[in-house]
Amino acid sequence: MRAAVYYNNRDIRLEDMPIPKIGPGEILVKIEACGICGSDVMEWYRVKKAPLVLGHEIAGEIVKVGEDVKKYRVGQRITASHHVPCNTCHYCLTGHHTVCETLRKTNFDPGGFAEYVRIPAINVDRGVYPLPDNVSFEEGTFTEPLACVVRGQRIAQMQPGLSVLVIGSGVAGLLHIQLARLMGASKIVATDVNEHRLKVALSMGADAAYHASEDIPERMHEVNDGMLADRVIVCTSAKSAIIQAIKSVERGGTILFFAPTEPEVTLPLSLNEIFWRNEITLTSSYAGSPSDHVVALKLIRSKAIDVKKMITHKLSLNEIGLGFQLVSNPKDSIKVIIYPHMTP
């Protein structure tokens, strides 16, 4: 089979490798679509593990099932989570599935930027989700990223009537905007450095969208009855965005750090101003649990979250280098999806 092997963001090579052999409890999936995630192009994180086959936002068809697989069958359309928890450790039992050690060690073989993927038995047991008939393969690829957003907003204790500032209007930011609107946010403000994405943010449900260079706290005051944001969701790794978030959150509010920064980024914080005097909560989220994936797929199936209109580029495996450049340096691109069996 063909697979796209990652060496760095500008060096992704199509290579031949054997179709994975499956064992008991495992399934083999023909990958029909796989989204390029922003984390796939985090070169500082990925390049130290290269060469490898990336791609975790998958959807496809089961072509083989191993011995003891009872829940799934050949021909079934599915999506799957590449990281799954053990469900028995301290973290899982206290609701923190995504910091489970097992979750951090599980993965596909190889990644989704290949024609076929072996789903290990533990993932088959707790991380495979059949696609409803009205959900296409390309829509199914949004299950994992939307699951991460569902978890993030739950951790941030999103509630109806709250004002929300989303800093960074890429794929994650746009999903947060849609979910916050669905959750009954009273006001949603979006920011970005890309004018095209600001227009898309408005079409996705933001009440206002501003270039990140503007005085965002002042803009919040203007559109939110003199108040800052009850919830600030940071969907970019820029240090300036984090500082902006701290200045833009209302007393008693919460900042959700949704995007990772580069390892060396640190911030000096006034503990009195943030925690003691203003009761601001700083929190973060990583990945999504199995239950978050179930919720995400239901939202996609019901069209409560419209993921299809976020897709801007559909590329063959031969074009994956272009796809990585579109995600690394976005202009008019939002979601880029790779179709391993598409003829270029």
SULCOR-V668428 format. One record per residue. N is the residue number from 1. RES is the residue in one small letter. D_LAST is the distance of its C-alpha to the last C-alpha in whole Angstrom. Layout:
BEGIN
n=N res=RES d_last=D_LAST
n=N res=RES d_last=D_LAST
END
This chain:
BEGIN
n=1 res=m d_last=16
n=2 res=r d_last=14
n=3 res=a d_last=15
n=4 res=a d_last=14
n=5 res=v d_last=18
n=6 res=y d_last=20
n=7 res=y d_last=22
n=8 res=n d_last=22
n=9 res=n d_last=21
n=10 res=r d_last=20
n=11 res=d d_last=19
n=12 res=i d_last=16
n=13 res=r d_last=16
n=14 res=l d_last=13
n=15 res=e d_last=16
n=16 res=d d_last=17
n=17 res=m d_last=20
n=18 res=p d_last=22
n=19 res=i d_last=21
n=20 res=p d_last=24
n=21 res=k d_last=27
n=22 res=i d_last=29
n=23 res=g d_last=33
n=24 res=p d_last=35
n=25 res=g d_last=34
n=26 res=e d_last=31
n=27 res=i d_last=28
n=28 res=l d_last=24
n=29 res=v d_last=21
n=30 res=k d_last=18
n=31 res=i d_last=16
n=32 res=e d_last=14
n=33 res=a d_last=14
n=34 res=c d_last=16
n=35 res=g d_last=17
n=36 res=i d_last=18
n=37 res=c d_last=21
n=38 res=g d_last=23
n=39 res=s d_last=25
n=40 res=d d_last=22
n=41 res=v d_last=22
n=42 res=m d_last=26
n=43 res=e d_last=26
n=44 res=w d_last=30
n=45 res=y d_last=30
n=46 res=r d_last=27
n=47 res=v d_last=27
n=48 res=k d_last=30
n=49 res=k d_last=29
n=50 res=a d_last=26
n=51 res=p d_last=24
n=52 res=l d_last=23
n=53 res=v d_last=20
n=54 res=l d_last=20
n=55 res=g d_last=19
n=56 res=h d_last=22
n=57 res=e d_last=21
n=58 res=i d_last=20
n=59 res=a d_last=19
n=60 res=g d_last=19
n=61 res=e d_last=21
n=62 res=i d_last=24
n=63 res=v d_last=23
n=64 res=k d_last=26
n=65 res=v d_last=30
n=66 res=g d_last=32
n=67 res=e d_last=36
n=68 res=d d_last=38
n=69 res=v d_last=35
n=70 res=k d_last=37
n=71 res=k d_last=35
n=72 res=y d_last=31
n=73 res=r d_last=30
n=74 res=v d_last=27
n=75 res=g d_last=25
n=76 res=q d_last=26
n=77 res=r d_last=23
n=78 res=i d_last=24
n=79 res=t d_last=24
n=80 res=a d_last=26
n=81 res=s d_last=27
n=82 res=h d_last=27
n=83 res=h d_last=31
n=84 res=v d_last=34
n=85 res=p d_last=37
n=86 res=c d_last=40
n=87 res=n d_last=42
n=88 res=t d_last=45
n=89 res=c d_last=46
n=90 res=h d_last=48
n=91 res=y d_last=45
n=92 res=c d_last=43
n=93 res=l d_last=47
n=94 res=t d_last=47
n=95 res=g d_last=44
n=96 res=h d_last=42
n=97 res=h d_last=40
n=98 res=t d_last=37
n=99 res=v d_last=39
n=100 res=c d_last=40
n=101 res=e d_last=40
n=102 res=t d_last=38
n=103 res=l d_last=35
n=104 res=r d_last=35
n=105 res=k d_last=34
n=106 res=t d_last=32
n=107 res=n d_last=28
n=108 res=f d_last=25
n=109 res=d d_last=24
n=110 res=p d_last=22
n=111 res=g d_last=20
n=112 res=g d_last=18
n=113 res=f d_last=15
n=114 res=a d_last=15
n=115 res=e d_last=14
n=116 res=y d_last=18
n=117 res=v d_last=21
n=118 res=r d_last=25
n=119 res=i d_last=27
n=120 res=p d_last=30
n=121 res=a d_last=33
n=122 res=i d_last=35
n=123 res=n d_last=31
n=124 res=v d_last=31
n=125 res=d d_last=35
n=126 res=r d_last=35
n=127 res=g d_last=31
n=128 res=v d_last=29
n=129 res=y d_last=29
n=130 res=p d_last=28
n=131 res=l d_last=26
n=132 res=p d_last=28
n=133 res=d d_last=27
n=134 res=n d_last=26
n=135 res=v d_last=24
n=136 res=s d_last=20
n=137 res=f d_last=18
n=138 res=e d_last=17
n=139 res=e d_last=21
n=140 res=g d_last=22
n=141 res=t d_last=20
n=142 res=f d_last=23
n=143 res=t d_last=26
n=144 res=e d_last=26
n=145 res=p d_last=26
n=146 res=l d_last=28
n=147 res=a d_last=31
n=148 res=c d_last=31
n=149 res=v d_last=32
n=150 res=v d_last=35
n=151 res=r d_last=36
n=152 res=g d_last=37
n=153 res=q d_last=38
n=154 res=r d_last=41
n=155 res=i d_last=42
n=156 res=a d_last=42
n=157 res=q d_last=45
n=158 res=m d_last=43
n=159 res=q d_last=45
n=160 res=p d_last=46
n=161 res=g d_last=47
n=162 res=l d_last=46
n=163 res=s d_last=45
n=164 res=v d_last=41
n=165 res=l d_last=40
n=166 res=v d_last=36
n=167 res=i d_last=36
n=168 res=g d_last=32
n=169 res=s d_last=30
n=170 res=g d_last=26
n=171 res=v d_last=25
n=172 res=a d_last=28
n=173 res=g d_last=30
n=174 res=l d_last=29
n=175 res=l d_last=29
n=176 res=h d_last=33
n=177 res=i d_last=34
n=178 res=q d_last=33
n=179 res=l d_last=35
n=180 res=a d_last=38
n=181 res=r d_last=38
n=182 res=l d_last=38
n=183 res=m d_last=40
n=184 res=g d_last=43
n=185 res=a d_last=42
n=186 res=s d_last=45
n=187 res=k d_last=43
n=188 res=i d_last=40
n=189 res=v d_last=39
n=190 res=a d_last=36
n=191 res=t d_last=35
n=192 res=d d_last=33
n=193 res=v d_last=32
n=194 res=n d_last=29
n=195 res=e d_last=30
n=196 res=h d_last=27
n=197 res=r d_last=27
n=198 res=l d_last=31
n=199 res=k d_last=30
n=200 res=v d_last=28
n=201 res=a d_last=31
n=202 res=l d_last=33
n=203 res=s d_last=31
n=204 res=m d_last=31
n=205 res=g d_last=34
n=206 res=a d_last=36
n=207 res=d d_last=39
n=208 res=a d_last=39
n=209 res=a d_last=36
n=210 res=y d_last=38
n=211 res=h d_last=36
n=212 res=a d_last=37
n=213 res=s d_last=40
n=214 res=e d_last=42
n=215 res=d d_last=45
n=216 res=i d_last=43
n=217 res=p d_last=47
n=218 res=e d_last=48
n=219 res=r d_last=45
n=220 res=m d_last=46
n=221 res=h d_last=49
n=222 res=e d_last=49
n=223 res=v d_last=47
n=224 res=n d_last=48
n=225 res=d d_last=52
n=226 res=g d_last=53
n=227 res=m d_last=51
n=228 res=l d_last=48
n=229 res=a d_last=46
n=230 res=d d_last=47
n=231 res=r d_last=43
n=232 res=v d_last=41
n=233 res=i d_last=38
n=234 res=v d_last=36
n=235 res=c d_last=33
n=236 res=t d_last=32
n=237 res=s d_last=34
n=238 res=a d_last=35
n=239 res=k d_last=39
n=240 res=s d_last=40
n=241 res=a d_last=38
n=242 res=i d_last=41
n=243 res=i d_last=44
n=244 res=q d_last=43
n=245 res=a d_last=43
n=246 res=i d_last=46
n=247 res=k d_last=47
n=248 res=s d_last=46
n=249 res=v d_last=47
n=250 res=e d_last=50
n=251 res=r d_last=53
n=252 res=g d_last=52
n=253 res=g d_last=49
n=254 res=t d_last=46
n=255 res=i d_last=43
n=256 res=l d_last=40
n=257 res=f d_last=38
n=258 res=f d_last=35
n=259 res=a d_last=33
n=260 res=p d_last=34
n=261 res=t d_last=35
n=262 res=e d_last=35
n=263 res=p d_last=38
n=264 res=e d_last=40
n=265 res=v d_last=41
n=266 res=t d_last=44
n=267 res=l d_last=46
n=268 res=p d_last=50
n=269 res=l d_last=51
n=270 res=s d_last=54
n=271 res=l d_last=55
n=272 res=n d_last=58
n=273 res=e d_last=56
n=274 res=i d_last=53
n=275 res=f d_last=54
n=276 res=w d_last=58
n=277 res=r d_last=59
n=278 res=n d_last=56
n=279 res=e d_last=54
n=280 res=i d_last=51
n=281 res=t d_last=48
n=282 res=l d_last=46
n=283 res=t d_last=43
n=284 res=s d_last=40
n=285 res=s d_last=37
n=286 res=y d_last=35
n=287 res=a d_last=32
n=288 res=g d_last=33
n=289 res=s d_last=35
n=290 res=p d_last=35
n=291 res=s d_last=37
n=292 res=d d_last=35
n=293 res=h d_last=31
n=294 res=v d_last=33
n=295 res=v d_last=34
n=296 res=a d_last=31
n=297 res=l d_last=29
n=298 res=k d_last=32
n=299 res=l d_last=32
n=300 res=i d_last=28
n=301 res=r d_last=29
n=302 res=s d_last=32
n=303 res=k d_last=30
n=304 res=a d_last=33
n=305 res=i d_last=30
n=306 res=d d_last=27
n=307 res=v d_last=24
n=308 res=k d_last=21
n=309 res=k d_last=22
n=310 res=m d_last=22
n=311 res=i d_last=18
n=312 res=t d_last=17
n=313 res=h d_last=13
n=314 res=k d_last=10
n=315 res=l d_last=8
n=316 res=s d_last=5
n=317 res=l d_last=8
n=318 res=n d_last=7
n=319 res=e d_last=8
n=320 res=i d_last=11
n=321 res=g d_last=13
n=322 res=l d_last=12
n=323 res=g d_last=13
n=324 res=f d_last=16
n=325 res=q d_last=17
n=326 res=l d_last=17
n=327 res=v d_last=19
n=328 res=s d_last=22
n=329 res=n d_last=22
n=330 res=p d_last=22
n=331 res=k d_last=23
n=332 res=d d_last=21
n=333 res=s d_last=19
n=334 res=i d_last=21
n=335 res=k d_last=19
n=336 res=v d_last=15
n=337 res=i d_last=13
n=338 res=i d_last=11
n=339 res=y d_last=10
n=340 res=p d_last=10
n=341 res=h d_last=9
n=342 res=m d_last=6
n=343 res=t d_last=4
n=344 res=p d_last=0
END
